[in-house]
Amino acid sequence: MTGSLFRPGAVPFTERTPRVVAARKLIRRAEREKTGRFLAEGANAVESALAHGTVHELFATERAAAAHPVLLTAAADLAVPVSPITDRAAAGLSETVTPQGIVAVCTVVDRPLETVLAAARLVVVLVDVSEPGNAGTVIRVADAAGADAVLLAGDTVDPHNGKSVRSAAGSIFHIPLARTRDVPAALTALRAAGLRTFAASGYATTSLEALRFTTPVAWLFGNEAHGLPVDVLAAADESVRIPLYGKAESLNLATAAAVCVYTTAMATHR
């Protein structure tokens, strides 16, 4: 096998090898919650996991090992076991059509709510968001905009879902995340942390253009199909719409989040 970091004569793990079988189970949410571990697939995610997360094992095909020797070296420097796998085993650990052949087993990254809100000035909150790609993209946007935390509230998808991790492109390891099913408790915690809550709604009377960001802010975004629940809109300090200057009727969730969060970030940095 290519790469001196694999032990001499090592036989690649197959899809039936117990460690690969155990890792494959982490594709299921129930197993992630049971073990407190998840899979990060691809060079970007693995690089961020090694730099900012806790990695328990790294699996790599011969081709991936040859393409990413720096990642294997970084894993070895951290005393992370590096295990060779067959292409078929890599396909079993992947949820993509074309697996990259490099997968890390990591500790889940979410933290207690009260710790991520301490001294926060910009927080992004997802309420009942169901599409993992959207959740991952918003986490990436929040990271890029310099937000202090992302809160996944209510029935929001698990951010450790494979599609969410890929969409976050490593950002899941950069920005503090918290999860809670109790939306009212989340809103109470945001207020207690001194954050003014803005609820994104296409039907709001207040336009994003009219806002002045002089205090710490938490942006609330709702489900892709139904938006924010009525009680959440009522509980927020302000409901806000993004002005539409063209003929489109609306923006999708990830785009709306990018506009609102970056508007806040740029105003703050000015």
Salt bridges, closest charged atoms under 4 A:
GLU15 OE2 - ARG16 NH1 3.47
GLU15 OE2 - ARG88 NE 3.49
GLU33 OE2 - ARG29 NE 2.97
GLU57 OE2 - ARG19 NH2 2.78
ASP110 OD1 - HIS160 NE2 3.83
ASP110 OD2 - ARG179 NE 3.39
GLU131 OE2 - LYS163 NZ 2.97
ASP143 OD2 - HIS174 ND1 2.86
ASP155 OD1 - ARG181 NH2 3.46
ASP158 OD2 - ARG32 NE 2.86
ASP158 OD1 - HIS160 ND1 2.87
ASP158 OD1 - ARG179 NH1 3.05
GLU238 OE1 - ARG196 NH2 3.54
